[in-house]
Amino acid sequence: MSSPRAGDLFLNHSLTHSLTHSLSHSLSHSLSHSLSHVLWVGGSPCAGKTSVAGELGRRHGVHLYSADDHLADHARQADPGRQPSLHSFMNPDWDQFLVRRSVPEQVEELLGAYREEWPYIVRDLLAMPTDHLILAEGVALLPELVTAVIRRPSQALWMVPTSEFVHDTYPARRSALVRDVVGQCSDPALAFENWMDRDMEFGCRVAEEATRRGLRVIVVDGVLTIEELTRTVETHFGLDI
């Protein structure tokens, strides 16, 4: 099933049947077989997912797929009627999103966007070569979605940072992005605090869902170095053998 054609068929079927996170048993079985060469690293922002994935790519020659890098392209392809949350990422109104909405509303909007984006991510992965392992990583890889397309729990894990780690590192790691986004808001200080609180609540939701489904969660608190985190993930996936 892994081919550009199969990916387009899945996307069209998903849009026609509003199929984002509830797959039929037969389709789930087919996708788990077609994506059996894919390893998944999800979680919330600022957890080190991209750094770990990049290191594993260098060490083991796995092909990398960053869902975050494809968000803008997927948003451009989204149907505003069927995928309004995803489509809104084309021209985000940051003041509306970060200041005028409550943190719980922001989290629900984010979850909705990632559910709407899921068929595009699966389409992309089905179009990639199957002769190498693929490591897919990104915030959009929700446990409720990934669990339907994996054959074993060791195929996936989620990385979630603590609140202290996020507040200590996020502004430094993404200073230009932070300044650009909050600078567009009527209350930059409130926008930043809501942004951090949103990411923390999102991380809690993801961790709870992954744990409920018996999937691995790594809590990132800054104690382990990137090298140590990489070895932990490497062992989980059995790449250290």
Residue pairs with C-beta under 8 A, 6 or more apart in sequence:
1 30
1 31
1 33
1 34
1 126
2 34
2 35
2 126
2 127
2 128
2 130
3 126
3 127
4 126
4 127
6 34
6 126
6 127
7 122
7 123
7 124
7 125
7 126
7 127
8 123
10 31
10 119
10 122
10 123
10 126
11 119
11 120
11 122
11 123
13 19
13 27
14 20
14 118
14 119
14 122
15 79
15 82
15 119
18 82
19 27
19 119
20 115
20 116
20 118
20 119
20 145
21 115
21 118
21 142
21 144
21 145
21 148
23 31
23 148
23 149
28 148
28 149
31 122
31 148
31 149
32 148
32 149
32 150
32 151
33 151
34 126
35 122
35 125
35 126
35 149
35 150
36 151
36 155
37 130
37 132
37 133
37 134
38 125
38 133
38 134
38 135
38 136
38 149
38 155
39 62
39 133
39 134
39 135
39 136
39 155
39 156
39 237
40 135
40 136
40 137
40 141
40 146
40 150
40 155
40 156
40 157
41 49
41 52
41 53
41 135
41 136
41 137
41 138
41 141
41 156
41 157
41 158
41 159
41 233
42 49
42 137
42 138
42 139
42 140
42 141
42 142
42 143
42 146
42 156
42 157
42 158
42 159
42 206
42 210
43 49
43 139
43 158
43 159
43 160
43 203
43 206
43 218
44 139
44 159
44 160
44 161
44 199
44 200
44 202
44 203
44 206
45 139
45 166
45 170
45 199
46 161
46 165
46 166
46 169
46 170
46 173
46 174
46 199
47 159
47 160
47 161
47 203
47 218
47 220
48 159
48 161
48 220
48 226
48 229
49 137
49 138
49 159
50 66
50 68
50 137
51 226
51 229
51 230
52 137
52 159
52 226
52 229
52 230
52 233
53 64
53 66
53 135
53 137
54 64
55 226
55 227
55 230
56 62
56 135
56 230
56 233
56 234
56 237
56 239
57 63
57 64
57 135
59 230
59 234
59 239
60 133
60 239
61 132
62 132
62 133
62 134
62 135
62 239
63 128
63 129
63 132
63 133
63 134
63 135
64 134
64 135
64 137
65 124
65 125
65 128
65 134
65 135
65 136
65 137
66 137
66 138
67 117
67 121
67 136
67 137
67 138
67 139
67 140
67 141
68 138
68 139
68 140
69 138
70 120
70 121
70 124
71 89
71 117
71 140
72 89
72 90
74 86
74 117
74 120
74 121
75 86
75 87
75 88
75 89
75 90
75 117
76 90
77 120
78 86
78 87
78 90
78 116
78 117
79 87
80 87
82 116
83 116
83 117
84 116
85 109
85 110
85 112
85 113
85 116
86 113
86 116
86 117
88 109
88 113
89 113
94 181
94 182
94 184
94 185
94 191
95 184
95 185
95 186
95 191
97 106
97 109
98 106
98 181
98 182
98 185
98 190
98 191
98 194
98 195
98 198
99 185
99 186
99 187
99 190
99 191
99 194
101 109
103 194
103 197
103 198
103 201
104 201
106 194
106 198
107 198
107 201
107 202
107 205
110 198
110 202
111 142
111 202
111 205
114 139
114 140
114 142
114 145
115 142
115 145
117 140
118 140
118 142
118 145
121 136
121 140
121 141
122 149
125 134
125 136
128 134
139 202
141 156
142 206
142 209
143 156
143 158
143 206
143 209
143 210
143 213
143 215
144 209
144 213
146 156
147 156
147 213
147 215
150 156
153 214
153 215
153 216
154 216
154 236
154 237
154 238
155 237
156 215
156 216
157 210
157 215
157 216
157 217
157 218
157 233
157 236
158 206
158 207
158 210
158 215
158 216
158 217
158 218
159 217
159 218
159 220
159 229
159 233
160 203
160 204
160 206
160 207
160 217
160 218
160 219
160 220
161 169
161 203
161 219
161 220
161 221
162 219
162 220
162 221
162 222
163 196
163 200
164 221
164 222
165 220
165 221
165 222
166 196
166 199
166 200
167 196
168 222
169 222
170 178
170 196
170 199
171 178
171 192
178 192
178 195
181 191
181 195
182 188
182 189
182 191
182 192
182 195
185 191
207 217
207 219
210 216
210 217
211 217
216 236
218 229
218 232
218 233
220 229
224 232
231 240
234 240
